[in-house]
Amino acid sequence: MSDDAKDAGLVAMISSILGGNKRAEAAGPPPLADFLPSAPAAPTPSAVVEIPEAASPKLQGAFEGGSEDTSDTVVTTPKPAEPVSQAMTPDGKRLLPAAAIADLVLGELRKIEGFPASGVSVTVYGYRHWNAMLTFAPFSTNFQSATRFRQALPDLVFKLRRFVELEI
């Protein structure tokens, strides 16, 4: 808000309290440009990379009228991706983003008997001593089970904090 608008408002308030007949200049609302944050320009969409469909050797032979014998074709399995080097803290803890820690927490909670397969959200928050919160969708579990899972969460978070630190 500009100083002129503040001054005009103060003068109007004081004159109304004191009962003065002077009317302060009508100060219109400040322009919205003063209050609205300017949004950064949207990034240009990157080109979509098209991945060619892999044809199955067995299916090709079947459609071409070939025989069922596929002894001459070699099927290779893809190599597992190389593990990305994790950032580490001086304490030897792995630095992970909140989404990765939430996945770890959810994975550990799924090991508990009766944990729902869907309808559960884990929110990781904080910084040094990060914490996690469980929310359940309606009808995903009952009250007693949700309470039991929420009571198990602090112990799980305490154990994970020894190995994982939240990355900002």
C-alpha positions in Angstrom: 0.0 0.0 0.0 1.4 3.4 -0.9 2.1 6.1 1.7 -0.5 8.5 0.2 -3.3 5.9 0.6 -2.2 5.2 4.2 -2.2 9.0 5.0 -5.6 9.5 3.4 -7.0 6.6 5.4 -5.6 7.9 8.6 -6.9 11.4 8.0 -10.4 10.0 7.3 -10.3 7.9 10.4 -9.1 10.7 12.7 -11.6 13.2 11.2 -14.5 10.7 11.7 -13.4 10.1 15.3 -13.2 13.8 16.1 -16.4 14.5 14.3 -14.9 16.8 11.8 -16.9 17.7 8.7 -13.8 17.7 6.5 -13.8 14.7 4.2 -10.5 13.3 3.3 -9.6 12.8 -0.4 -11.2 9.7 -1.7 -8.4 7.3 -1.9 -9.1 4.4 -4.3 -7.7 1.0 -3.7 -4.1 0.6 -4.7 -3.5 -1.1 -8.1 -3.4 -4.9 -8.0 0.1 -4.8 -9.5 1.4 -3.8 -6.1 0.1 -6.9 -4.4 0.3 -9.6 -7.0 3.6 -11.5 -7.3 4.9 -11.6 -10.8 5.0 -15.2 -12.1 8.1 -16.4 -13.9 7.7 -17.0 -17.5 6.6 -20.5 -18.3 9.4 -22.7 -19.6 9.1 -23.7 -23.2 7.9 -27.3 -23.6 10.7 -29.6 -24.6 10.4 -31.9 -27.5 8.7 -35.2 -26.8 11.1 -38.0 -27.3 9.4 -40.9 -29.1 10.5 -44.3 -28.1 10.1 -46.9 -30.9 8.0 -49.9 -30.0 10.0 -53.1 -29.6 8.7 -56.0 -31.6 8.6 -59.3 -29.9 10.4 -62.0 -32.0 7.8 -64.6 -31.1 4.9 -62.4 -32.2 6.7 -61.5 -35.4 7.2 -65.1 -36.3 3.5 -65.9 -35.6 2.2 -63.1 -37.7 4.6 -63.8 -40.6 3.5 -67.4 -40.7 6.8 -68.6 -39.3 7.4 -71.6 -37.1 7.2 -71.6 -33.4 11.0 -72.4 -33.2 12.8 -69.3 -31.9 16.1 -71.0 -31.1 17.9 -68.7 -33.5 16.6 -65.5 -31.8 18.4 -64.3 -28.7 16.3 -62.5 -26.1 18.4 -60.2 -24.0 17.3 -58.7 -20.7 18.1 -55.1 -20.1 20.9 -54.3 -17.7 19.9 -52.8 -14.4 20.6 -49.1 -14.2 23.8 -48.0 -12.6 23.1 -46.7 -9.1 23.4 -43.0 -9.0 25.9 -41.8 -6.5 24.0 -40.5 -3.5 24.9 -37.2 -1.8 26.1 -37.9 1.7 26.3 -35.7 4.8 29.4 -35.5 6.9 27.7 -37.9 9.3 27.5 -40.5 6.6 23.7 -40.1 6.1 22.2 -40.2 2.6 20.6 -36.9 1.5 17.2 -37.6 -0.1 14.4 -35.4 -1.2 11.1 -35.5 0.7 9.4 -37.7 -2.0 12.1 -40.4 -1.8 11.9 -40.4 2.0 8.1 -40.7 1.8 8.5 -43.7 -0.5 10.8 -45.3 2.0 8.4 -44.7 4.9 5.5 -46.0 2.8 7.5 -49.1 1.8 8.3 -49.9 5.4 4.7 -49.4 6.5 3.4 -51.7 3.8 5.3 -54.5 5.6 2.8 -54.2 8.5 0.0 -56.7 8.4 -3.3 -55.2 7.3 -1.8 -52.0 5.8 -4.0 -50.7 3.0 -2.7 -51.1 -0.6 -4.1 -47.7 -1.6 -5.5 -44.6 -0.1 -2.6 -43.7 2.1 -0.5 -40.6 1.8 2.8 -39.9 3.5 3.9 -36.3 4.0 7.5 -35.6 5.0 8.2 -32.2 6.5 10.8 -30.4 8.6 14.5 -30.0 8.0 17.1 -31.3 10.5 14.8 -33.4 12.4 12.3 -34.2 9.6 9.1 -36.0 10.4 6.4 -37.8 8.6 2.6 -37.7 8.7 0.1 -40.3 7.5 -3.3 -39.4 6.0 -5.9 -41.9 4.9 -8.5 -41.6 2.2 -12.1 -42.2 3.3 -12.9 -45.9 3.6 -9.3 -47.0 3.0 -9.0 -48.4 6.6 -10.9 -48.3 9.9 -10.2 -46.0 12.8 -8.4 -48.7 15.0 -6.1 -49.7 12.2 -5.3 -46.1 11.2 -4.4 -45.4 14.9 -2.2 -48.5 15.0 -0.3 -47.4 11.8 0.1 -43.9 13.2 1.5 -45.2 16.4 4.1 -47.3 14.5 5.2 -44.2 12.5 7.3 -42.4 15.1 9.5 -45.5 15.7 9.9 -46.0 12.0 10.9 -42.3 11.5 13.3 -42.5 14.4 15.1 -45.5 12.8 15.2 -43.9 9.3 16.6 -40.6 10.6 19.8 -42.4 11.6 20.4 -43.3 7.9 18.6 -40.6 5.9 18.7 -36.8 6.0 16.2 -34.5 4.2 17.6 -32.7 1.2 16.4 -29.2 0.6 
